[in-house]
Amino acid sequence: MDVELFYGCGPDACADVRTACGDLVAVNELSTSILISLFTDRRANEDDVLPDGSDPRGWWCDAMDGRRIGSRLWLLERARNLPEVVRLAEEYALEALAWLIEDRVARKVTATAVVVGGCHNVLMLTVQIFKPDGRSLRWKFRYAWDLRAVQDWEALDCASALAMA
C-alpha cells in the first residue's frame, strides 16, 4: 500500500500527495512508484550532456546502496523535437523502470514516446507494465520539454497527465 501521488499541470506543475476528508489516500497499484521512478531526477551519467551545464542532479541516498532511482528524462528539458529525443525518452523511461523487472514486480515493461499532434514541445509517453500474474497496467504522461512554450494548458488536456487505462 502506497500514499497516492498525483501530478498537477501548468507551468508550476509538481507531484503532491492526494488527500480526501483530511486524510492521505492510499493505493494498491504502482502509480506512486511509477511517478517517482519517472519524474525524480536520476543522477546524470558521466558522458551525459547537462542542459544547464553544471548540475548532474540525483538523490544523495543513491550512493548508499548503489541503486539509482529516478530517470534521466530531465536531461531532455531543453532538447529540440528530434527523433533522437523520442528514442532517448523511451530509453530513459525503461532505464528508470528496470527495477520492476529486477525485483520481479513485473515480467515486462514497455515505453513508447511520440510527439503530440500540433504541440511541438510536448511528448506523450505511454508506459505499460506486464505483471507476473498476467495483468497489465498502462499509464500515459504528457511531458513538456519547455513549460514556458506551452501557452494553452487546457488545449493540452494536462488534467489527464496521469491516466491509467
LUMKOLMI-281539 format. One record per residue (C-alpha): residue number from 1; y, z, x. Coordinates in Angstrom, 3 decimals. Example, Ala and Ser with C-alpha at 12.3 -4.5 7.8 and 13.67 -1.06 7.14 Angstrom:
BEGIN
<pos=1	north=-4.500	up=7.800	east=12.300> .
<pos=2	north=-1.060	up=7.140	east=13.670> .
//
This chain:
BEGIN
<pos=1	north=0.000	up=0.000	east=0.000> .
<pos=2	north=3.423	up=-1.009	east=1.371> .
<pos=3	north=7.002	up=-0.469	east=0.317> .
<pos=4	north=8.177	up=-3.761	east=-1.165> .
<pos=5	north=10.831	up=-5.632	east=0.768> .
<pos=6	north=12.892	up=-8.441	east=-0.693> .
<pos=7	north=15.216	up=-10.858	east=0.985> .
<pos=8	north=18.654	up=-11.293	east=-0.531> .
<pos=9	north=20.593	up=-14.522	east=-0.390> .
<pos=10	north=24.061	up=-15.600	east=0.555> .
<pos=11	north=25.930	up=-15.707	east=3.830> .
<pos=12	north=25.264	up=-11.998	east=4.496> .
<pos=13	north=21.596	up=-12.087	east=3.462> .
<pos=14	north=19.258	up=-9.403	east=4.700> .
<pos=15	north=15.989	up=-7.732	east=3.781> .
<pos=16	north=16.075	up=-4.500	east=1.834> .
<pos=17	north=13.636	up=-2.189	east=0.071> .
<pos=18	north=13.144	up=-2.661	east=-3.650> .
<pos=19	north=13.751	up=0.329	east=-5.908> .
<pos=20	north=13.104	up=0.968	east=-9.593> .
<pos=21	north=14.251	up=4.024	east=-11.540> .
<pos=22	north=15.395	up=5.694	east=-8.316> .
<pos=23	north=12.035	up=5.312	east=-6.552> .
<pos=24	north=10.643	up=2.907	east=-3.972> .
<pos=25	north=8.491	up=0.085	east=-5.349> .
<pos=26	north=5.046	up=-0.219	east=-3.744> .
<pos=27	north=2.990	up=-3.415	east=-3.409> .
<pos=28	north=-0.637	up=-4.013	east=-2.516> .
<pos=29	north=-0.407	up=-7.545	east=-1.170> .
<pos=30	north=1.013	up=-8.847	east=2.076> .
<pos=31	north=4.610	up=-9.628	east=1.055> .
<pos=32	north=6.213	up=-6.927	east=3.188> .
<pos=33	north=4.055	up=-7.727	east=6.213> .
<pos=34	north=4.844	up=-11.442	east=5.889> .
<pos=35	north=8.602	up=-10.792	east=5.684> .
<pos=36	north=8.537	up=-8.512	east=8.727> .
<pos=37	north=6.357	up=-10.959	east=10.679> .
<pos=38	north=8.539	up=-13.981	east=9.967> .
<pos=39	north=12.050	up=-12.551	east=9.861> .
<pos=40	north=12.030	up=-9.863	east=12.521> .
<pos=41	north=13.268	up=-11.245	east=15.830> .
<pos=42	north=10.389	up=-11.608	east=18.276> .
<pos=43	north=11.379	up=-11.485	east=21.935> .
<pos=44	north=12.021	up=-14.951	east=23.341> .
<pos=45	north=9.596	up=-16.344	east=25.890> .
<pos=46	north=10.843	up=-16.769	east=29.450> .
<pos=47	north=11.137	up=-20.555	east=29.004> .
<pos=48	north=12.905	up=-20.480	east=25.588> .
<pos=49	north=16.479	up=-21.734	east=25.382> .
<pos=50	north=18.541	up=-18.935	east=23.842> .
<pos=51	north=21.043	up=-20.015	east=21.166> .
<pos=52	north=23.655	up=-17.504	east=22.285> .
<pos=53	north=22.815	up=-17.936	east=25.940> .
<pos=54	north=22.024	up=-14.333	east=26.797> .
<pos=55	north=20.070	up=-12.005	east=24.491> .
<pos=56	north=16.279	up=-12.540	east=24.265> .
<pos=57	north=16.160	up=-10.028	east=21.369> .
<pos=58	north=12.814	up=-8.464	east=20.458> .
<pos=59	north=11.658	up=-4.998	east=19.455> .
<pos=60	north=11.607	up=-2.203	east=22.035> .
<pos=61	north=8.199	up=-0.991	east=20.887> .
<pos=62	north=6.528	up=-4.294	east=21.846> .
<pos=63	north=6.310	up=-3.010	east=25.417> .
<pos=64	north=4.176	up=-0.058	east=24.324> .
<pos=65	north=1.062	up=-1.872	east=23.129> .
<pos=66	north=1.538	up=-5.407	east=24.433> .
<pos=67	north=1.590	up=-6.954	east=20.944> .
<pos=68	north=4.831	up=-8.583	east=19.924> .
<pos=69	north=5.928	up=-8.513	east=16.307> .
<pos=70	north=8.285	up=-10.887	east=14.551> .
<pos=71	north=8.898	up=-14.574	east=15.016> .
<pos=72	north=10.947	up=-16.833	east=17.209> .
<pos=73	north=12.455	up=-18.568	east=14.147> .
<pos=74	north=15.780	up=-17.050	east=15.174> .
<pos=75	north=15.820	up=-19.479	east=18.116> .
<pos=76	north=16.411	up=-22.265	east=15.573> .
<pos=77	north=19.637	up=-20.731	east=14.220> .
<pos=78	north=21.866	up=-23.321	east=15.817> .
<pos=79	north=19.346	up=-26.145	east=16.119> .
<pos=80	north=20.035	up=-29.552	east=14.655> .
<pos=81	north=17.991	up=-31.082	east=11.877> .
<pos=82	north=15.418	up=-32.878	east=14.010> .
<pos=83	north=11.668	up=-33.457	east=13.628> .
<pos=84	north=11.135	up=-31.221	east=16.669> .
<pos=85	north=12.817	up=-28.315	east=14.851> .
<pos=86	north=10.464	up=-28.705	east=11.877> .
<pos=87	north=7.480	up=-28.664	east=14.244> .
<pos=88	north=8.819	up=-25.605	east=16.066> .
<pos=89	north=9.390	up=-23.755	east=12.775> .
<pos=90	north=5.728	up=-24.279	east=11.883> .
<pos=91	north=4.606	up=-23.232	east=15.370> .
<pos=92	north=6.766	up=-20.099	east=15.358> .
<pos=93	north=5.544	up=-19.118	east=11.880> .
<pos=94	north=1.888	up=-19.497	east=12.888> .
<pos=95	north=2.512	up=-17.519	east=16.068> .
<pos=96	north=4.136	up=-14.707	east=14.056> .
<pos=97	north=1.248	up=-14.573	east=11.593> .
<pos=98	north=-1.613	up=-14.897	east=14.107> .
<pos=99	north=-2.210	up=-11.147	east=13.903> .
<pos=100	north=-3.527	up=-11.642	east=10.346> .
<pos=101	north=-6.490	up=-13.579	east=11.743> .
<pos=102	north=-6.918	up=-11.314	east=14.787> .
<pos=103	north=-7.047	up=-8.236	east=12.528> .
<pos=104	north=-9.319	up=-10.028	east=10.020> .
<pos=105	north=-6.814	up=-9.708	east=7.193> .
<pos=106	north=-7.049	up=-13.495	east=6.796> .
<pos=107	north=-9.583	up=-16.100	east=7.803> .
<pos=108	north=-6.953	up=-18.863	east=7.989> .
<pos=109	north=-3.149	up=-19.181	east=7.944> .
<pos=110	north=-1.146	up=-22.366	east=7.384> .
<pos=111	north=2.589	up=-23.015	east=7.703> .
<pos=112	north=4.358	up=-26.170	east=6.547> .
<pos=113	north=8.052	up=-26.823	east=7.132> .
<pos=114	north=10.226	up=-29.522	east=5.582> .
<pos=115	north=13.954	up=-30.135	east=5.353> .
<pos=116	north=15.081	up=-29.525	east=1.759> .
<pos=117	north=16.419	up=-32.571	east=-0.118> .
<pos=118	north=20.140	up=-33.017	east=0.408> .
<pos=119	north=20.546	up=-29.680	east=2.169> .
<pos=120	north=20.655	up=-30.792	east=5.774> .
<pos=121	north=20.869	up=-27.242	east=7.107> .
<pos=122	north=18.039	up=-25.769	east=5.041> .
<pos=123	north=14.370	up=-25.641	east=5.928> .
<pos=124	north=11.642	up=-24.946	east=3.380> .
<pos=125	north=8.797	up=-23.004	east=4.984> .
<pos=126	north=5.580	up=-22.632	east=2.996> .
<pos=127	north=3.061	up=-20.113	east=4.276> .
<pos=128	north=-0.441	up=-19.840	east=2.889> .
<pos=129	north=-2.833	up=-17.023	east=3.737> .
<pos=130	north=-6.554	up=-17.530	east=3.079> .
<pos=131	north=-8.166	up=-14.107	east=2.707> .
<pos=132	north=-11.776	up=-13.343	east=3.683> .
<pos=133	north=-12.720	up=-12.828	east=0.008> .
<pos=134	north=-11.794	up=-16.455	east=-0.799> .
<pos=135	north=-8.423	up=-15.785	east=-2.446> .
<pos=136	north=-5.301	up=-17.429	east=-1.119> .
<pos=137	north=-1.699	up=-16.303	east=-1.289> .
<pos=138	north=1.326	up=-18.543	east=-0.836> .
<pos=139	north=4.975	up=-17.833	east=-0.090> .
<pos=140	north=7.909	up=-20.228	east=0.070> .
<pos=141	north=11.009	up=-19.446	east=2.078> .
<pos=142	north=14.288	up=-21.303	east=2.339> .
<pos=143	north=15.770	up=-20.815	east=5.782> .
<pos=144	north=19.363	up=-21.836	east=6.500> .
<pos=145	north=19.914	up=-22.852	east=10.097> .
<pos=146	north=23.636	up=-22.312	east=9.849> .
<pos=147	north=24.579	up=-19.989	east=6.979> .
<pos=148	north=28.236	up=-20.988	east=7.273> .
<pos=149	north=27.303	up=-24.580	east=6.417> .
<pos=150	north=25.822	up=-23.630	east=3.037> .
<pos=151	north=28.709	up=-23.815	east=0.575> .
<pos=152	north=26.871	up=-23.548	east=-2.751> .
<pos=153	north=24.206	up=-20.835	east=-2.731> .
<pos=154	north=23.404	up=-21.355	east=-6.427> .
<pos=155	north=22.525	up=-25.007	east=-5.822> .
<pos=156	north=20.252	up=-23.819	east=-3.037> .
<pos=157	north=18.377	up=-21.621	east=-5.549> .
<pos=158	north=18.133	up=-18.913	east=-2.940> .
<pos=159	north=17.367	up=-16.283	east=-5.554> .
<pos=160	north=13.805	up=-17.530	east=-5.281> .
<pos=161	north=13.827	up=-17.456	east=-1.485> .
<pos=162	north=10.636	up=-15.410	east=-1.553> .
<pos=163	north=8.350	up=-16.839	east=-4.178> .
<pos=164	north=4.659	up=-16.112	east=-4.322> .
<pos=165	north=2.760	up=-18.899	east=-6.032> .
//
